[in-house]
Amino acid sequence: MENLEPPNCLSTASRETDLSDFREAVQFVQSVDKKATGVYSPPMVKTPASLKSLPRNVWAVTLTSFLTDISSEMLVYLLPLFLFNILGVKTNVIGLIEGVAETTASLLKVFSGWLSDKLGQRKWLAVAGYGLSTLSKPFFFIVNTWEQVLVVRFADRLGKGLRTAPRDALVADSVDEKQRGFAFGLHRAGDTAGAFLGIFIALSVVWVTQRTTLTLTLSTFHLLVIISTVPAVLAVIGLAVLAQETPIPKEKRQAPQLSLAGFDARFKLFLLIVVLFTLGNSSDTFLVLRAQAAGLPVLGVLGMMMTFTFVYTLVSGPAGALSDKIGRRRLIIGGWLVYGVIYLGFANVTAGWQAWALMGVYGIYYGTTEGVAKAYVADLVKPEQRGTAYGVFNAAIGLTAFPASFIAGILWQGAFGWNGFGPGAPFYFGAVMALGACGLLVSSK
């Protein structure tokens, strides 16, 4: 789903926002006159944090992410079924596609924020990213080979990687620091609402067209591609028309330096442990395929993913506050243990309802660890090192995402004449990697 990432963060760090920010008084700093410069700067106000006090850019970005998530979530969980059920693609190729897609997005996020600073453009770089993803979407209607799907998926993730950091910087630049939590929280709410609505629309279409069918049909997929294009186009138009450029300091910023020089051993060890865990953390595509293999029809798969989205949304907010009380390291260890147990469960599921239940528990893992690991990075490094630390961290995860999904696909159905170990193998592997990472993190100091 579309995630909001404040600058120098890896993914949904806004989930860690302290809810007290929502109630604090805020001030906006008026720095540039709109008529003189043609750029937007929020007016000086002294009001409690409220919806009315949020500037135009926050609403524009929230609306854009809401519409984009409607579009994306209509297809994202059906794309692996399209490859598997309709094109007959083996899981090793599906793993290749997902690995390339996610690595592309993760690595580009490292540099897109720096690029927006260098160009002096937040808005139009974000619009270009959303536009690229929107332009790629209709091509899903005509693809009929996995190579074509790879190209379209690559373009879509290229757009996501290009837009994420400039979009988040646009929000951060538009509000005062004390209101920033409220702004990112509102965006996250719009993002989640769009995800729910997108899955619900897809579920409704499947209910009408093939409610009793186990596998996805081509006509249903094509219909959803057509429908999903509408909110995607509206999202780009909304950002282009409603958002206004923010003033960017004329400071020379160096390109991200992906080096471990100067970091202490604690950060380096944690980075190694996270890489080990990520190697077993394959794309959620395999969870969808496993659920269907266990007997869950397409309609059930979408219901399962709605449950997952609902659970992690409920958990993610309190998890950030909990990490401040019991320590992020303990919460990460607990989350990874839950992950290991869930993957052991997926390795042994024999019925669709079991996969559905496990996916609900998976939402707990997702909500408790997705943002906390990034906050823990900030605990391990000096403030002046955080930008580089997050760049290295993001790059390490991005590079590991490719072999993680590719290995999972090979373990399931093999490659080069070998038939693999079966559908449970990727999940046994993921569980072992998670438990091994837990052991290393427990023993580290």
N, C-alpha and C positions, 0 to 999 in steps of 0.2 A: 504494500500500500504506500501512498505518498507520505513521506516522513518529513518532519520539520527538524532541521539541524541548525542550531545556532552556530556562528562561525567557530572554526577550530574544533568542532565536535564531529563524531563519526556518524551517528544516526539519530535516534529519537531521544536526545538528551533532554528535550523539553519535558519528558515524562517525570524527570527528577525535580521539577520546579516546586519550590516550597509554596504551599497553598496560601501562606500568609501574605505573599506578594499580591494576591488578589484583593486584599483589603487595605493595603497601604496607600497613603496619600502620595501623589506623584506630581512631578513638574515636567513640562516639556520645555526644551531650550530652543528659543527662536534664533537661528544663526544666519539665515540667508533670506533675503527678500525675494519672494517668488517672481515678482514682476521684473526685477533687475537681472535675475540669473536664469530664470526658466526652470529652476529645480525646486523641489518641494522641501520645506522644513517645517516641522510641526510647531504650532503656535504655543506661546507661553500660557499655561493654564494652571490653576491650583484647585483641583477637584479630586475627590476620592476616586480610586480606580473604578471605572464603570464602563459599560459598553458605549455610552455616549461620548466619553472622553477619548476613546481610541481614534487615532487618525485614519485617514482614508486608505493609506497603503495597507494597513493591517486587514481591513475589510476586503480590499481587493485581492490580497494574497489568500485570505481565508476562503473567499468565494471560488478562486481559481483551484485551490487544492480540493475543495468540496466537489466541484464538478469533475476534476481530473480523477479523483478516487472513485466516483460513480462509474466513470468510463473504464478505468483500469481493473477494478474488482469484478466487473462483469465478465472479464476474459481470463484473468490471471490464473484462476484455479481450473479453468476449462482447457487452457492451452496444452497442458500435459496430456489430457484426455484426448484432445484433437490429434496430437502426435501419436499416442499409443493406440487409440481405438480406430481412428480413421486412416491415418497414414501408415500405420503398422510399424512405427519406428521402435527400435529396441532401446532399452533403458540406458545403455552406454552412450548412445547418441543424444538422448534427452539430457543426460548428465553433462555432456559436452556443451550443448546449447545453453543450459542454465549456468554452467560454470563460466563460460565466456561472457554471458550477459551480465552476471553479477560482478565479475572482476572488472569489466569495463566501467560500470557505474561507480564502483568503490574507488578505483584509481583516479578517475576523472574528478571526483569530489575533492581530492587532495589539491588539485591545481585550479579548479574553477573559481574559488574564492580569490586567490591571488590574481587570476586573470581579470576578474571584475574590478579589482583595485587598480590594476595597471591600465585598463581601458577607461576607467572612470565611469563605468556603466554597471549598474545593478539590474535595473528594470529590463533593458533590452536583451541582456544576456539571458535572463530568466525567461523572457518571452521566446527567445530563440530556442531554448531547451524544451519548453513546453510545445512549441511549434513543431520541432523535429519529431517528438514522440507522437504528436497528433497526425502528422503527415505519414508516419509509418503505419499507423493503425489500419487504414483501409486495405493495405496490402495483404492482411491476413485473409481477406475475402478471396484472393486469387492464388495464394500459395498452394502448391501441391507436392512439394518435396521438402525434406528436412533442411536441405541447404538453403532454400528460400526462407524458411522459418528462422533459421539462424541469422540471416542478413537482416530481416525485419526486427527480430528481437534485439540484435546488436544496435540498430538505429534507435529503437525505443529506449534502451538503457543508456545509450550515448546522450540522448536528450535529458534523461533523469540526472546523470552525472554532471551535465553542463549547467543545469538550472538550480540544483539544490543549494549550494553555498551562496550564490548571488541572491537568491530569493530570501534566504534566511537573514543575510546581511541587510537586505532591503527592509525587513521587519525590524531588525535590531537598530538600524540607523534612524528609524521613524519614531521611536518612542524613547522616553527617558528610562534610565536604568531601573528605576524603582517600579516602573510599569511594564517592564519587559516580560516578566513572568506571566502577567495577565494576558499580554498580547500573544505570546507563544502558546499559552493555554487555550485561548480562543481558537487559534489556528488548529491546534491538535483536536479540539472538539469538532471543528468543521471537517477535518481530515477523517476522523472516525465516523462521523455521520454519513459522509460520502461513501465510505467503505461499506457500511451497513446497507445503505440504499442500493449501491451497486450490486452487492450479492443478492439482495432481495429481488431486484429486477431480473437478474439472471435466473434465480430460482423460480420466479413467476413465469418466465418464458419457457423454461424447461417443463414446468407443471402443465402448461397449455399444450406444448408440442410433443413431449415424450415422457409423461409422468411415470410410466411403468417400465421404461427401458433402462437396462443396466448400463449400456455404453452410450457415449455421446454420438449424435447423428450429425452429418454434415450440414443439413438444412438448419438445424438449431444453432450450430456454431456460426454459420453465415448470417443468420438473423441477428444474433447478438453482436456481431462485428458491426453491422449497419447501425444498430441502435446505439452502440457505445461511441460511435464517431460523433454523434450530436453533442453530448456534454463535453467531449474533448475539444471540439471547435469552439464552443461557448466559453470554455475555460481560457483559451488563448486570447479570444476577443476581450474577455473581461479584464484580464491583466493588462493588455495593451491599452485599453481605453481608460480604465479606472486608476491604475497605479501611476505614481509620479516619481521621477528620479530624485534621489536624495543626494545632498552634497557629500563628496568624498574628500577627505584631507589630501592635499597635494604632497604626500610623503612618498618617497621612493621605497617600495617594499620589495625585498628580495624574494626570488622564487623559493618555494618550500624546499628545505634541505632534509633529505631522507637519510639521516646519519645517526648512529648510536653514540657518536663521540660526545663525551661530557655527561652522559647519563650514568647514574649509579647502578649497582648490581641488582637492586630490587626491581627497577623498571625493566631491565633487560631480561631478568628471570620471568617476570610476569608476562612480558611479550612472548617469550618462548612457550610458556604454559598456554597462553591464549591461542597461539598458532597450533599447538597440539590439539586443543579442544576443537578449533575451527576445522581441522582436517577431518574430524568425524561429524561435523555439523553440516551435512549436505542440504541442498535446497529442499524447501517444504514440498516441492513437486513430488518427491518420493513418498511423502506422507499421504498425499492425495491418491497416488497410484496404488499404494498399499491398502488404503481403505477400500478402493474399488475392487482390488484383488480379493479382499476379504468378504465381498458380497454387497458393498454399499453402492446403490445406484447413483446416477448423476445427481438426482434430486437430493439424496441423502448426503452426498459429498458437499453440496452447497450449504445444506443445513448444518453440517459439521463445521464448516468454516465460519458460519455466522456465530456459532457457539464459541469457537476459538476467539473471534474478534471481540465478542461481548466480555468474555472472562478476562482477557489480558487488558482490556480497557478499564475494567473495575480494579484490577490489581496494580497496574502500573503507577497510578498516582500515589497511593499509600506506600508503595515499595521504596520510593525515593526518600520519603521521610523516615521510614524504618531503617534505611541504611545509615542515616545519621545517628540513630540510637544504638544499634547493635554492631555497627561497623560494616563497611562495604565488602570487605574480604569474606566475612562470615556469610553474608547474603549471597555472594557469588558462589561460594562453596555449596550452600544449600540449594541454589538454583541448578547448578550443574549436577548435583546428586539426583534431583527430581528429573532432570533431562535424561540421565542414564537409566533411571527406572522406566520412564516413559518409552524410551527407545527399546528397552528389553521387552516391554509390553507389545510394541508394534511388531517386533520380531516374531511374536508368538500369537498374534490375533487370529481368530478363526471365524469371527462374525463381524458384520458391519457395525453393529451397535457398540462393540468393544472398541473399535477404532474411533468412533464418535466420542465415547467417554474419555478415551486417552487424549484426544485432541482438546477437549475441555481442560484437562489437567495441564496440557502443554501450554495453554494460555497463562497458567500460573508461572511456569518457568519463564516464558517470554516477558511477562510483565515485571518480574522481579530482577531480571538480569540484563535486559536489553539496554537500559540506560546506566545502570549501576556500574558496570565494568568501565565505562568511559569516565565516570566520576572518580573511580578508583585510580585511573591514570593520573588525574590532577593531584591526587594525594601523594603520588610517588615521585613527582618531579617538582622542580622549582617553578615559580610563576612565570619567569622569563623563558622557561623551556617548554611551556605547555603547547604552544603552536607547533613546534617541531615534533613534540611527543605525539600529538594527535595525528600529525601527518604520517609519521612512521607507523603508528598503530593502525591507522586506516589502510595504509598500503600493505601492511603485513596481512591483515584480514582479507583484503581484496585479492592479493596474490594466492592466498590459501583457498579461497572460495572455488577457484577453478578445479584444482585436483580433488577437493572434497566431493563435489558433485560427480566428477568423472569417475572417481574410484567407486562411489556408490552405485553408479550405473553398471560398471563392469562387474562388481560383486554380485549384482542381481542377475543379469543375463549374459555376462561374459563378453568376450570379444575375440576376433580372429579364430573362429572355429571352436572356441571354448564356451560352454553353456553357462558358466557362472555357478554360484552356490545357491541361488534361489532368492525369493523376495525377502526372506528374513535376514540375509547376510549384511546388507548395508546398515541395518539397525543394530545388530550385534556389534559391528565395527564402531558405530557411533557411540554406543554405550561404553565400550572398552576405552575409547579415547576420552570420553567425558569423565569416567571414573579415574583414569590415569591422571588427567589434568587436576582433578580434585585432590588426589593424593599428593601431587607435587605442590599444590597451593597450600595444603594443610602443613606440609613439612617446611615450607619456606617461611622466612621471617622478614 
